[in-house]
């Protein structure tokens, strides 16, 4: 009993993980179909994802998840069969169903307590058939408990679902497919032997035939505990040209669990009975009064003694009331897959994030140990023959391990970008605007930690652009623009970093308007405003509590947002910059590190302390001899500057920037010598759109460093973003 319960929990966990992989596909495909309802590829992809969730939900006992997914599947099945035309009402209903599915899958233990009536009835009302015979989960379960067991089928059964019938009809009329098999796959006995998840198993079968229908045979048990006590079977109809012996080998189940029938037995029924078309709701319908357990509504007539293929066996006896559960009764056909088996699932495994994090930590420790060995070896390398070669191999192997482990945490930015088509759709409807979202660079990868940290900042940016940036259609037309505003989000690599840009072609930011608002709020003085450049005025949007919105709405304008965006981006080692022109649009640019765990750093020394500058922020190193100080270093309006190839760069010493105690008489004084050396070592560091020259005592060289977060009691020090341990143990 305990082992079966454990198996059930394992299957539920696997299903939830797979379902969360399908959810983004559902949302994305729905939004794409809204723009192009004729996109058959997206429709099939959407149908397949909903079908997988429905089947898996019934398999693990999440009835309401299965019910809602089943209703969505029925509607999509009629769209695929060209029985209804996909319109906005259908998209709205399917998106509402998606939202409820996501809610239930986020907390599956409480999913049965969530009310799905509104979404369920909304979906059912949009179908071209009269109200479905399936019932809400609780009522169906009650009926299943009180009904007597139906007669076992003598051949594979096609449910009353229109799409399933259409697929069988098409196979019978147009295909060389010879047989239809009803296969029972047992939860506790068969699935563990297959070594695949249910969805992977079904997808693999699609390479050899067509999945016509699928459902869970609950055998008159409706509670999870009752189901675990008995042997549950997942039933699917499989159409193929393979004989029974071959099917048994391919499916990996005994012949006693397979019922078979010739496809030819279905041809007379469909040729002689054109009335199997959809019923016109306006025409009078015949009321069937027989009990459901005897004559299921709409079930097509099955020949009483269909011929079996050579080597066939008596059909497997299927008992139970599964037909009455909305999550397991009316199952449309699974879309036809590629005829070439996919190796994607075979080449990947599921690894918990905690294990990946542990590997990353261990890789960091390995890098640290390597650095320590290199430091120690500098003393003994001349005495130990062959040590350099060994250290070279150690360095190569460690670097490769570190890179591969870090790659396991890399995820495409498309994970973030995929959230916003739905958000833009809703915001455009709420604000009465036309907004087109264009995305570029979905495949660019970032560390998982950075991806997760970007969600909130990106949402703030998108909402602000939709509310303040993009004008209403009438205003855009008055300005000579197209009525539909453009919002572009893109990602690309540049200089070892990832750039994410969000831009629009809207009204832009009025620099003078935001500066006046800052004066009114007391953030700056009138005198300071008059001296500010265009860029400085635009950057005032990052001032905490400053908003130029005339009206506070549920979308934005509360004076909280862009300062939070800047803070969040800086916390992950990134920078943010904004460019904007009135009536031309706005571009926000985030420059982000690929990873936050292990980076290449330039190690420098100042006042016998060691500091690491991220290599991606280093532009160049400059050495000034004593005789060059007078010509290369000067003062402009009280600011010490470095003259470098015709450019003037602010110049400061690292010790003064970090407020080291100094014997110098003034804060801007630059030493004529760099400690005991005549040469002055200067780093040219780039930050956002600025460059600055920083004087250090020594440049020790490059080193891969493991970045650790600043301890809580030191987080008030703004000059540092992290700590690391060097090879000699120095911090």
PyMOL commands that set and color helices and strands:
alter all, ss='L'
color gray80, all
select helices_A, chain A and resi 2-35+40-60+63-80+88-106+108-113+117-125+137-146+162-174+191-194+198-205+224-229+244-251+255-257+264-272+274-276+322-324+353-380+387-407+414-417+420-431+448-469+473-478+511-520+526-531+534-542+562-571+615-617+626-632+654-657+712-714
alter helices_A, ss='H'
color red, helices_A
select strands_A, chain A and resi 179-186+210-217+233-240+258-262+410-412+434-440+445-447+484-494+497-504+575-581+585-593+598-606+609-614+618-624+633-636+639-644+647-653+680-687+690-696+698-706
alter strands_A, ss='S'
color yellow, strands_A
deselect
rebuild
show_as cartoon
